[in-house]
Each structure stands twice: as C-alpha cells, then as structure tokens.
Amino acid sequence: MALAVSAVGWYRGGLEIALIVAITMILIVITGSLIGMSLPFLFSKFKIDPATASAPLITSICDISGVLIYFSVASKILSS
C-alpha cells in the first residue's frame, strides 16, 4: 500500500510528499493493527466486555491516531 500511495504522491507532489505518504501509511497500518489486536485484551483485563471494542470504536481510535501520525510525520519532514 505504501508503495502505491507513494507513487501517486511522487507523481502529484514530488519526492517529499511521496516519502511522507509512504512513511505515514506504514506507521498507520502498524498502529491500527496493534490497536485492533490489543484493545479487546485490554478491555477483558479491566473486566469490560471485549465486544465493546467493536469495529466502530477501533476505527475511530485508528482514524484519530492516523491523523496525528500524518501531521507529525509531515511537520517533521517538511520543517527540515
């Protein structure tokens, strides 16, 4: 996914944009996988029904963290 998105970023915005999108895509996929995997276990540890960690909750948390990751990576790369 990162390779395909970085190709589009390179075509439309140049090398910096391609690098930002590729790094961001990799970090967001890893973060989303870790959140989706660990949230039900965390809920069961706190004696909360793991079904509460359903797709809408995980998706919302991943979307929020994804936006934060994107802006962090973009600001670090573009400010240097």
C-alpha positions as CSV (number, residue, x, y, z in Angstrom):
1,M,0.0,0.0,0.0
2,A,2.8,2.4,0.9
3,L,4.5,1.8,-2.5
4,A,1.3,2.5,-4.4
5,V,0.4,5.6,-2.4
6,S,4.0,6.9,-2.6
7,A,3.9,6.6,-6.4
8,V,0.8,8.7,-6.5
9,G,2.4,11.2,-4.1
10,W,5.6,11.4,-6.2
11,Y,3.5,12.0,-9.4
12,R,1.4,14.7,-7.8
13,G,3.7,16.3,-5.3
14,G,7.3,15.3,-5.6
15,L,9.7,13.3,-3.6
16,E,9.0,14.8,-0.2
17,I,5.3,14.1,-0.5
18,A,6.0,10.5,-1.6
19,L,8.2,10.0,1.4
20,I,5.7,11.5,3.8
21,V,2.8,9.4,2.5
22,A,4.8,6.1,2.4
23,I,6.1,6.5,6.0
24,T,2.7,7.6,7.2
25,M,1.0,4.7,5.5
26,I,3.4,2.2,7.1
27,L,3.0,3.7,10.6
28,I,-0.8,3.9,10.4
29,V,-1.2,0.3,9.3
30,I,1.1,-0.9,12.1
31,T,-0.6,1.3,14.7
32,G,-4.1,0.2,13.5
33,S,-3.1,-3.4,13.7
34,L,-1.7,-3.0,17.2
35,I,-4.8,-1.2,18.4
36,G,-7.2,-3.6,16.9
37,M,-5.3,-6.5,18.4
38,S,-4.7,-5.2,21.9
39,L,-7.9,-3.3,22.7
40,P,-10.1,-6.4,23.3
41,F,-7.4,-7.9,25.5
42,L,-7.1,-4.7,27.4
43,F,-10.9,-4.5,27.9
44,S,-11.1,-8.1,29.2
45,K,-8.3,-7.3,31.6
46,F,-10.3,-4.5,33.1
47,K,-13.4,-6.7,33.3
48,I,-15.2,-4.9,30.5
49,D,-16.9,-6.8,27.7
50,P,-14.4,-7.2,24.9
51,A,-17.3,-6.9,22.4
52,T,-17.4,-3.2,23.4
53,A,-14.1,-2.9,21.5
54,S,-16.1,-3.4,18.3
55,A,-15.2,-2.1,14.8
56,P,-16.6,1.5,15.2
57,L,-14.6,2.1,18.4
58,I,-11.4,0.7,16.9
59,T,-11.9,2.5,13.6
60,S,-12.5,5.8,15.4
61,I,-9.3,5.4,17.6
62,C,-7.3,4.4,14.5
63,D,-8.6,7.4,12.5
64,I,-7.7,9.8,15.2
65,S,-4.2,8.4,15.7
66,G,-3.8,8.2,11.9
67,V,-4.4,11.9,11.5
68,L,-2.0,12.7,14.4
69,I,0.7,10.4,12.8
70,Y,0.2,12.0,9.4
71,F,0.6,15.6,10.7
72,S,3.6,14.6,12.9
73,V,5.4,13.0,10.0
74,A,4.6,15.8,7.6
75,S,5.7,18.5,10.0
76,K,9.0,16.7,10.8
77,I,9.9,16.1,7.2
78,L,8.7,19.4,5.8
79,S,10.3,21.5,8.6
80,S,13.8,20.1,7.9
